[in-house]
Amino acid sequence: MTWEFVCNKDEITFSVTFIPSSDSSKEIEVVQPSKEDASGEAVCGVHSAGMAGDYIFKWDNAGNMLQRKITYVLEVMTMDMTALQSMAE
């Protein structure tokens, strides 16, 4: 999977976490939280999913004192091919 985003105003903290299907109590940091500034330049990344589970993408501006506090989260749920084929039928 790949990602690309641009922060145009203020700064934001970005991270990616993985929760394996085999152990939902375990969270693995795929991308450690990092502050991205409003440079207008794209922040890009790539990760190869090695096992089934849920990926949580998080954009957070909680560290910005002067702006309204917003957290954006995108959850990418994985499916096996059998489930995808049955959905297509």
Buried (B, 14 or more C-beta within 10 A) or exposed (E): EEBEBEBEEBBBBBBBBBBBEEEEEEBEEBBEEEEBEEEEEEBEBEEEEEEEBBBBBBBBBEEBEEEEEEEEEEEBEBEEEEEEEEEEE
